[in-house]
């Protein structure tokens, strides 16, 4: 099965991180948690810790088939790290699955991967996405090629099947 990255920073949304992690593992994918620093612990919005397996500079992550970007406060923090932005941009250009939920669309804007793409997000970042050239729609999950987006944790039951389908048939 494919190797999939999940990005992490302080303030990540618990459901948008743990649910994808466990579903991907259950489906047989190798999951690597990627943060600023390998071995560092990051806390969710409610203080639940998660540890990064590797850092953004680790070259072993370059061959991953996809990346999942959870929402919460983490995407705003991730977009401040040039290596995180560059990783998402490179994976998109390489044709990997790029899956973003809720506020994670803000990192997609910084990675310049939304221009001309149809997607969704949490409603509060709609204007940022449309200003960056995206065609924003209010739907539970939107699949535009290998770009998969969802609005909120309530959409996870529709988001993860789309991500798994793209990974398994991509």
Number of C-alpha atoms within 10 A of each C-alpha: 12 16 17 25 24 21 26 30 27 22 21 31 26 20 17 22 23 15 15 23 21 13 14 22 13 10 12 12 20 15 21 19 23 25 26 19 16 16 15 16 16 20 18 20 15 10 12 14 15 20 17 21 17 21 22 23 16 11 9 10 21 15 13 17 22 27 26 27 28 30 32 25 17 24 28 20 17 23 19 12 13 12 16 25 19 16 17 26 19 15 20 21 10 12 14 22 24 26 27 29 29 26 28 28 30 25 24 25 21 20 19 16 22 23 15 12 17 19 26 29 27 19 14 10 17 21 12 14 22 19 13 18 17 20 16 21 16 14 13 19 26 22 18 11 14 18 23 23 30 29 26 23 21 13 17 19 13 13 24 21 15 19 25 17 10 21 21 13 6 13
